[in-house]
Amino acid sequence: MQSETILFDALRQGLWIAVVISFPVLAAALVAGVTVGLFQALTSIQEMTLTFVPKLVAIVGIFWVSMSFMTQTLVSFLQEEIVPLIAGG
């Protein structure tokens, strides 16, 4: 019973870390998509590359800026939670 609790707690924390790590990229895609959609609605320009390129640039830019945060969060989770579970401590 105790091992199931530890496993479910590690799984819950892992899912939360996944949400925290993915939030900046998803937020950038949302903001870029809404901005471009609003621009297209106001100007009646319906160009497919106009929706794709700004979102791609925003996602890559935010990913590049927040990469150290993502790496530090994931490494600390692995070192503090997963490695002790594997090692049996």
MMTF fields as JSON, N, C-alpha, C and O atoms, coordinates in Angstrom:
{
  "mmtfVersion": "1.0.0",
  "mmtfProducer": "UNKNOWN",
  "numBonds": 355,
  "numAtoms": 356,
  "numGroups": 89,
  "numChains": 1,
  "numModels": 1,
  "chainsPerModel": [1],
  "groupsPerChain": [89],
  "chainIdList": ["A"],
  "bondAtomList": [4, 2, 8, 6, 12, 10, 16, 14, 20, 18, 24, 22, 28, 26, 32, 30, 36, 34, 40, 38, 44, 42, 48, 46, 52, 50, 56, 54, 60, 58, 64, 62, 68, 66, 72, 70, 76, 74, 80, 78, 84, 82, 88, 86, 92, 90, 96, 94, 100, 98, 104, 102, 108, 106, 112, 110, 116, 114, 120, 118, 124, 122, 128, 126, 132, 130, 136, 134, 140, 138, 144, 142, 148, 146, 152, 150, 156, 154, 160, 158, 164, 162, 168, 166, 172, 170, 176, 174, 180, 178, 184, 182, 188, 186, 192, 190, 196, 194, 200, 198, 204, 202, 208, 206, 212, 210, 216, 214, 220, 218, 224, 222, 228, 226, 232, 230, 236, 234, 240, 238, 244, 242, 248, 246, 252, 250, 256, 254, 260, 258, 264, 262, 268, 266, 272, 270, 276, 274, 280, 278, 284, 282, 288, 286, 292, 290, 296, 294, 300, 298, 304, 302, 308, 306, 312, 310, 316, 314, 320, 318, 324, 322, 328, 326, 332, 330, 336, 334, 340, 338, 344, 342, 348, 346, 352, 350],
  "bondOrderList": [1, 1, 1, 1, 1, 1, 1, 1, 1, 1, 1, 1, 1, 1, 1, 1, 1, 1, 1, 1, 1, 1, 1, 1, 1, 1, 1, 1, 1, 1, 1, 1, 1, 1, 1, 1, 1, 1, 1, 1, 1, 1, 1, 1, 1, 1, 1, 1, 1, 1, 1, 1, 1, 1, 1, 1, 1, 1, 1, 1, 1, 1, 1, 1, 1, 1, 1, 1, 1, 1, 1, 1, 1, 1, 1, 1, 1, 1, 1, 1, 1, 1, 1, 1, 1, 1, 1, 1],
  "groupList": [{"groupName": "MET", "atomNameList": ["N", "CA", "C", "O"], "elementList": ["N", "C", "C", "O"], "formalChargeList": [0, 0, 0, 0], "bondAtomList": [1, 0, 2, 1, 3, 2], "bondOrderList": [1, 1, 2], "singleLetterCode": "M", "chemCompType": "L-PEPTIDE LINKING"}, {"groupName": "GLN", "atomNameList": ["N", "CA", "C", "O"], "elementList": ["N", "C", "C", "O"], "formalChargeList": [0, 0, 0, 0], "bondAtomList": [1, 0, 2, 1, 3, 2], "bondOrderList": [1, 1, 2], "singleLetterCode": "Q", "chemCompType": "L-PEPTIDE LINKING"}, {"groupName": "SER", "atomNameList": ["N", "CA", "C", "O"], "elementList": ["N", "C", "C", "O"], "formalChargeList": [0, 0, 0, 0], "bondAtomList": [1, 0, 2, 1, 3, 2], "bondOrderList": [1, 1, 2], "singleLetterCode": "S", "chemCompType": "L-PEPTIDE LINKING"}, {"groupName": "GLU", "atomNameList": ["N", "CA", "C", "O"], "elementList": ["N", "C", "C", "O"], "formalChargeList": [0, 0, 0, 0], "bondAtomList": [1, 0, 2, 1, 3, 2], "bondOrderList": [1, 1, 2], "singleLetterCode": "E", "chemCompType": "L-PEPTIDE LINKING"}, {"groupName": "THR", "atomNameList": ["N", "CA", "C", "O"], "elementList": ["N", "C", "C", "O"], "formalChargeList": [0, 0, 0, 0], "bondAtomList": [1, 0, 2, 1, 3, 2], "bondOrderList": [1, 1, 2], "singleLetterCode": "T", "chemCompType": "L-PEPTIDE LINKING"}, {"groupName": "ILE", "atomNameList": ["N", "CA", "C", "O"], "elementList": ["N", "C", "C", "O"], "formalChargeList": [0, 0, 0, 0], "bondAtomList": [1, 0, 2, 1, 3, 2], "bondOrderList": [1, 1, 2], "singleLetterCode": "I", "chemCompType": "L-PEPTIDE LINKING"}, {"groupName": "LEU", "atomNameList": ["N", "CA", "C", "O"], "elementList": ["N", "C", "C", "O"], "formalChargeList": [0, 0, 0, 0], "bondAtomList": [1, 0, 2, 1, 3, 2], "bondOrderList": [1, 1, 2], "singleLetterCode": "L", "chemCompType": "L-PEPTIDE LINKING"}, {"groupName": "PHE", "atomNameList": ["N", "CA", "C", "O"], "elementList": ["N", "C", "C", "O"], "formalChargeList": [0, 0, 0, 0], "bondAtomList": [1, 0, 2, 1, 3, 2], "bondOrderList": [1, 1, 2], "singleLetterCode": "F", "chemCompType": "L-PEPTIDE LINKING"}, {"groupName": "ASP", "atomNameList": ["N", "CA", "C", "O"], "elementList": ["N", "C", "C", "O"], "formalChargeList": [0, 0, 0, 0], "bondAtomList": [1, 0, 2, 1, 3, 2], "bondOrderList": [1, 1, 2], "singleLetterCode": "D", "chemCompType": "L-PEPTIDE LINKING"}, {"groupName": "ALA", "atomNameList": ["N", "CA", "C", "O"], "elementList": ["N", "C", "C", "O"], "formalChargeList": [0, 0, 0, 0], "bondAtomList": [1, 0, 2, 1, 3, 2], "bondOrderList": [1, 1, 2], "singleLetterCode": "A", "chemCompType": "L-PEPTIDE LINKING"}, {"groupName": "ARG", "atomNameList": ["N", "CA", "C", "O"], "elementList": ["N", "C", "C", "O"], "formalChargeList": [0, 0, 0, 0], "bondAtomList": [1, 0, 2, 1, 3, 2], "bondOrderList": [1, 1, 2], "singleLetterCode": "R", "chemCompType": "L-PEPTIDE LINKING"}, {"groupName": "GLY", "atomNameList": ["N", "CA", "C", "O"], "elementList": ["N", "C", "C", "O"], "formalChargeList": [0, 0, 0, 0], "bondAtomList": [1, 0, 2, 1, 3, 2], "bondOrderList": [1, 1, 2], "singleLetterCode": "G", "chemCompType": "PEPTIDE LINKING"}, {"groupName": "TRP", "atomNameList": ["N", "CA", "C", "O"], "elementList": ["N", "C", "C", "O"], "formalChargeList": [0, 0, 0, 0], "bondAtomList": [1, 0, 2, 1, 3, 2], "bondOrderList": [1, 1, 2], "singleLetterCode": "W", "chemCompType": "L-PEPTIDE LINKING"}, {"groupName": "VAL", "atomNameList": ["N", "CA", "C", "O"], "elementList": ["N", "C", "C", "O"], "formalChargeList": [0, 0, 0, 0], "bondAtomList": [1, 0, 2, 1, 3, 2], "bondOrderList": [1, 1, 2], "singleLetterCode": "V", "chemCompType": "L-PEPTIDE LINKING"}, {"groupName": "PRO", "atomNameList": ["N", "CA", "C", "O"], "elementList": ["N", "C", "C", "O"], "formalChargeList": [0, 0, 0, 0], "bondAtomList": [1, 0, 2, 1, 3, 2], "bondOrderList": [1, 1, 2], "singleLetterCode": "P", "chemCompType": "L-PEPTIDE LINKING"}, {"groupName": "LYS", "atomNameList": ["N", "CA", "C", "O"], "elementList": ["N", "C", "C", "O"], "formalChargeList": [0, 0, 0, 0], "bondAtomList": [1, 0, 2, 1, 3, 2], "bondOrderList": [1, 1, 2], "singleLetterCode": "K", "chemCompType": "L-PEPTIDE LINKING"}],
  "groupTypeList": [0, 1, 2, 3, 4, 5, 6, 7, 8, 9, 6, 10, 1, 11, 6, 12, 5, 9, 13, 13, 5, 2, 7, 14, 13, 6, 9, 9, 9, 6, 13, 9, 11, 13, 4, 13, 11, 6, 7, 1, 9, 6, 4, 2, 5, 1, 3, 0, 4, 6, 4, 7, 13, 14, 15, 6, 13, 9, 5, 13, 11, 5, 7, 12, 13, 2, 0, 2, 7, 0, 4, 1, 4, 6, 13, 2, 7, 6, 1, 3, 3, 5, 13, 14, 6, 5, 9, 11, 11],
  "groupIdList": [1, 2, 3, 4, 5, 6, 7, 8, 9, 10, 11, 12, 13, 14, 15, 16, 17, 18, 19, 20, 21, 22, 23, 24, 25, 26, 27, 28, 29, 30, 31, 32, 33, 34, 35, 36, 37, 38, 39, 40, 41, 42, 43, 44, 45, 46, 47, 48, 49, 50, 51, 52, 53, 54, 55, 56, 57, 58, 59, 60, 61, 62, 63, 64, 65, 66, 67, 68, 69, 70, 71, 72, 73, 74, 75, 76, 77, 78, 79, 80, 81, 82, 83, 84, 85, 86, 87, 88, 89],
  "secStructList": [7, 2, 2, 2, 2, 2, 2, 2, 2, 2, 2, 2, 2, 2, 2, 2, 2, 2, 2, 2, 2, 2, 2, 2, 2, 2, 2, 2, 2, 2, 2, 2, 2, 2, 2, 2, 2, 2, 2, 2, 2, 2, 2, 6, 7, 7, 7, 2, 2, 2, 2, 2, 2, 2, 2, 2, 2, 2, 2, 2, 2, 2, 2, 2, 2, 2, 2, 2, 2, 2, 2, 2, 2, 2, 2, 2, 2, 0, 0, 0, 0, 0, 2, 2, 2, 2, 2, 6, 7],
  "xCoordList": [0.819, 0.0, 0.862, 0.554, 1.945, 2.82, 3.52, 3.699, 3.918, 4.618, 3.69, 4.136, 2.406, 1.454, 1.283, 1.177, 1.253, 1.125, 2.332, 2.187, 3.506, 4.726, 4.731, 5.119, 4.306, 4.259, 3.254, 3.553, 2.073, 1.058, 1.468, 1.154, 2.159, 2.642, 3.701, 3.689, 4.62, 5.64, 4.99, 5.419, 3.958, 3.247, 2.525, 2.542, 1.893, 1.205, 2.185, 1.918, 3.323, 4.334, 4.913, 5.197, 5.084, 5.584, 4.623, 5.041, 3.335, 2.341, 2.31, 2.156, 2.457, 2.462, 3.704, 3.618, 4.847, 6.066, 5.878, 6.341, 5.207, 4.942, 4.077, 4.305, 3.089, 2.241, 3.05, 2.937, 3.86, 4.653, 5.678, 5.897, 6.299, 7.31, 6.686, 7.271, 5.511, 4.907, 4.125, 3.771, 3.85, 3.02, 3.585, 2.828, 4.874, 5.352, 5.192, 4.808, 5.481, 5.384, 3.921, 3.596, 3.045, 1.621, 1.012, 0.161, 1.441, 0.935, 1.392, 0.622, 2.634, 3.123, 2.354, 2.024, 2.063, 1.286, -0.126, -0.675, -0.712, -2.058, -2.091, -2.964, -1.154, -1.116, -0.846, -1.49, 0.096, 0.396, -0.798, -1.109, -1.47, -2.632, -3.782, -4.412, -4.058, -5.152, -4.801, -5.656, -3.544, -3.125, -3.227, -3.75, -2.732, -2.79, -4.235, -4.617, -5.027, -6.438, -7.191, -8.013, -6.903, -7.532, -7.075, -7.878, -5.788, -5.273, -5.923, -6.284, -6.077, -6.718, -8.184, -8.697, -8.859, -10.273, -10.445, -11.399, -9.527, -9.643, -9.247, -9.792, -8.316, -7.832, -8.369, -8.14, -9.072, -9.61, -8.523, -8.767, -7.335, -6.256, -6.299, -6.157, -6.494, -6.599, -5.439, -5.632, -4.264, -3.057, -2.638, -2.537, -2.39, -2.051, -0.69, -0.517, 0.278, 1.591, 1.56, 2.412, 0.587, 0.458, 0.086, 0.425, -0.601, -0.937, 0.182, 0.37, 0.911, 1.914, 3.228, 3.767, 3.743, 5.08, 5.158, 6.098, 4.233, 4.351, 4.235, 4.928, 3.36, 3.263, 4.565, 5.033, 5.139, 6.394, 7.513, 8.293, 7.59, 8.622, 8.42, 9.386, 7.178, 6.9, 7.234, 7.825, 6.866, 7.136, 8.629, 9.118, 9.361, 10.811, 11.499, 12.417, 11.066, 11.667, 11.441, 12.371, 10.226, 9.927, 10.617, 11.09, 10.679, 11.385, 12.862, 13.449, 13.461, 14.87, 15.113, 16.1, 14.21, 14.369, 14.147, 14.873, 13.156, 12.808, 13.443, 13.077, 14.379, 14.987, 15.747, 15.711, 16.43, 17.172, 16.217, 16.494, 15.096, 14.093, 13.522, 13.358, 13.227, 12.681, 13.679, 13.312, 14.93, 15.962, 16.198, 16.293, 16.293, 16.511, 15.351, 15.569, 14.124, 12.957, 12.937, 12.692, 13.192, 13.173, 14.318, 14.113, 15.502, 16.641, 16.434, 16.737, 15.921, 15.684, 14.608, 14.713, 13.581, 12.556, 13.152, 12.875, 13.955, 14.566, 15.521, 15.533, 16.32, 17.289, 16.613, 17.054, 15.562, 14.934, 13.862, 13.615, 13.22, 12.101, 12.357, 12.156, 12.784, 12.846, 14.086, 13.981, 15.25, 16.471, 16.407, 16.804, 15.922, 15.779, 14.788, 14.974, 13.75, 12.838, 13.506, 13.275, 14.326, 15.027, 16.098, 16.284, 16.792, 17.874, 17.335, 18.073, 16.063, 15.466, 15.562, 15.445, 15.775, 15.907, 14.721, 14.624],
  "yCoordList": [-1.202, 0.0, 1.264, 2.247, 1.211, 2.373, 2.628, 3.783, 1.575, 1.759, 2.353, 3.12, 2.003, 2.603, 4.089, 4.883, 4.47, 5.879, 6.67, 7.77, 6.118, 6.789, 6.907, 7.943, 5.861, 5.889, 6.928, 7.694, 6.95, 7.911, 9.338, 10.257, 9.534, 10.868, 11.328, 12.481, 10.429, 10.768, 11.048, 11.95, 10.278, 10.504, 11.844, 12.566, 12.173, 13.456, 14.613, 15.587, 14.5, 15.552, 15.65, 16.746, 14.516, 14.525, 15.202, 15.942, 14.946, 15.614, 17.114, 17.91, 17.498, 18.929, 19.6, 20.716, 18.931, 19.471, 19.626, 20.607, 18.673, 18.772, 19.986, 20.665, 20.264, 21.439, 22.722, 23.646, 22.774, 23.975, 24.218, 25.36, 23.16, 23.305, 23.737, 24.538, 23.212, 23.52, 24.832, 25.323, 25.41, 26.608, 27.798, 28.419, 28.156, 29.331, 29.188, 30.145, 28.01, 27.801, 27.854, 28.474, 27.205, 27.216, 28.611, 29.002, 29.355, 30.717, 31.609, 32.438, 31.444, 32.227, 31.89, 32.786, 30.611, 30.216, 30.783, 31.217, 30.782, 31.336, 32.834, 33.322, 33.555, 35.012, 35.348, 36.235, 34.652, 34.914, 34.556, 35.286, 33.451, 33.055, 34.033, 34.369, 34.491, 35.464, 36.793, 37.429, 37.212, 38.478, 38.418, 39.336, 37.346, 37.206, 37.04, 37.593, 36.3, 36.138, 37.458, 37.745, 38.26, 39.575, 40.48, 41.216, 40.423, 41.205, 40.781, 41.627, 39.476, 38.989, 39.381, 39.703, 39.36, 39.739, 41.225, 41.63, 42.03, 43.472, 43.896, 44.87, 43.195, 43.612, 42.762, 43.096, 41.681, 40.756, 40.116, 39.761, 39.968, 39.265, 37.814, 37.533, 36.897, 35.477, 34.711, 33.881, 34.985, 34.329, 33.256, 33.53, 32.029, 30.922, 31.114, 30.766, 31.666, 31.859, 32.938, 32.956, 33.835, 34.866, 34.273, 34.846, 33.145, 32.517, 31.597, 31.446, 30.994, 30.003, 30.62, 30.23, 31.563, 32.108, 32.858, 32.609, 33.755, 34.429, 33.477, 33.651, 32.464, 31.493, 30.711, 30.476, 30.313, 29.566, 30.405, 29.911, 31.658, 32.552, 32.761, 32.738, 32.962, 33.158, 31.907, 32.002, 30.739, 29.491, 29.244, 28.901, 29.409, 29.183, 30.202, 29.85, 31.453, 32.489, 32.231, 32.334, 31.902, 31.63, 30.353, 30.275, 29.356, 28.125, 28.406, 27.871, 29.226, 29.555, 30.323, 30.077, 31.26, 32.062, 31.219, 31.373, 30.334, 29.584, 28.192, 27.381, 27.912, 26.59, 26.28, 25.144, 27.26, 27.001, 26.715, 25.849, 27.433, 27.166, 25.755, 25.035, 25.376, 24.04, 22.955, 21.963, 23.149, 22.159, 22.052, 20.946, 23.186, 23.163, 22.509, 21.756, 22.78, 22.191, 20.687, 19.942, 20.238, 18.806, 18.074, 16.982, 18.646, 18.002, 17.926, 16.902, 18.993, 18.948, 17.929, 17.257, 17.801, 16.786, 15.387, 14.528, 15.163, 13.846, 13.517, 12.39, 14.5, 14.243, 14.071, 13.25, 14.824, 14.778, 13.709, 13.231, 13.317, 12.395, 11.051, 10.003, 11.066, 9.844, 9.009, 7.794, 9.641, 8.885, 8.196, 7.034, 8.853, 8.111, 6.945, 5.933, 7.069, 5.949, 4.776, 3.619, 5.076, 4.028, 3.376, 2.159, 4.228, 3.719, 3.0, 2.288, 3.184, 2.498, 3.261, 2.677, 4.576, 5.344, 6.144, 6.874],
  "zCoordList": [0.0, 0.0, 0.0, -0.675, 0.773, 0.849, -0.484, -0.871, -1.191, -2.459, -3.519, -4.372, -3.47, -4.408, -4.132, -5.067, -2.88, -2.512, -2.997, -3.531, -2.813, -3.272, -4.79, -5.33, -5.475, -6.937, -7.441, -8.357, -6.843, -7.281, -6.956, -7.712, -5.851, -5.515, -6.513, -6.943, -6.884, -7.885, -9.242, -9.962, -9.589, -10.85, -10.847, -11.843, -9.728, -9.61, -9.74, -10.442, -9.057, -9.151, -10.563, -11.046, -11.214, -12.589, -13.548, -14.438, -13.365, -14.219, -13.953, -14.879, -12.692, -12.374, -12.969, -13.481, -12.904, -13.508, -15.018, -15.6, -15.652, -17.094, -17.41, -18.411, -16.565, -16.766, -16.595, -17.4, -15.551, -15.278, -16.385, -16.789, -16.87, -17.914, -19.243, -19.971, -19.557, -20.855, -20.866, -21.938, -19.695, -19.657, -20.436, -21.182, -20.309, -21.064, -22.574, -23.246, -23.111, -24.562, -25.003, -26.016, -24.242, -24.61, -24.465, -25.263, -23.458, -23.289, -24.444, -24.929, -24.883, -26.021, -27.286, -28.063, -27.508, -28.681, -28.606, -29.619, -27.424, -27.269, -27.536, -28.254, -26.968, -27.168, -28.625, -29.185, -29.247, -30.664, -31.538, -32.48, -31.246, -32.042, -31.935, -32.937, -30.726, -30.537, -31.198, -31.814, -31.071, -31.684, -33.205, -33.836, -33.781, -35.241, -35.706, -36.737, -34.974, -35.328, -35.285, -36.155, -34.264, -34.169, -35.315, -35.889, -35.64, -36.762, -38.064, -38.882, -38.266, -39.496, -39.548, -40.619, -38.423, -38.416, -38.698, -39.361, -38.199, -38.404, -39.807, -40.326, -40.435, -41.742, -42.892, -44.054, -42.599, -43.605, -44.459, -45.612, -43.903, -44.578, -44.12, -42.93, -45.054, -44.708, -45.318, -46.206, -44.852, -45.351, -44.351, -43.155, -44.834, -43.943, -43.279, -42.111, -44.017, -43.415, -42.344, -41.457, -42.418, -41.397, -40.051, -39.016, -40.037, -38.764, -38.28, -37.073, -39.178, -38.808, -38.352, -37.316, -39.101, -38.849, -37.512, -36.758, -37.178, -35.869, -34.684, -33.682, -34.791, -33.709, -33.562, -32.448, -34.68, -34.648, -34.042, -33.228, -34.435, -33.899, -32.396, -31.634, -31.968, -30.538, -29.741, -28.665, -30.251, -29.535, -29.43, -28.354, -30.514, -30.492, -29.587, -28.847, -29.639, -28.794, -27.305, -26.504, -26.945, -25.537, -25.084, -23.95, -25.953, -25.6, -25.362, -24.421, -26.191, -26.034, -24.745, -24.051, -24.416, -23.204, -21.949, -20.967, -21.969, -20.761, -20.705, -19.854, -21.592, -21.615, -20.326, -19.853, -19.753, -18.519, -17.366, -16.537, -17.304, -16.275, -16.422, -15.437, -17.65, -17.897, -17.502, -16.872, -17.872, -17.571, -16.073, -15.541, -15.386, -13.935, -13.206, -12.257, -13.628, -12.997, -13.191, -12.243, -14.401, -14.684, -13.99, -13.46, -13.984, -13.334, -11.832, -11.22, -11.224, -9.778, -9.427, -8.401, -10.252, -10.008, -10.109, -9.271, -11.115, -11.289, -10.139, -9.644, -9.715, -8.645, -7.289, -6.484, -7.023, -5.705, -5.583, -4.476, -6.667, -6.578, -7.265, -6.652, -8.489, -9.274, -8.941, -8.767, -8.852, -8.563, -7.209, -7.12, -6.132, -4.861, -4.95, -4.274, -5.763, -5.932, -6.636, -6.284, -7.62, -8.354, -7.461, -7.467, -6.697, -5.845, -4.612, -3.931, -4.331, -3.196, -1.895, -0.817, -1.987, -0.758, -0.563, 0.423]
}
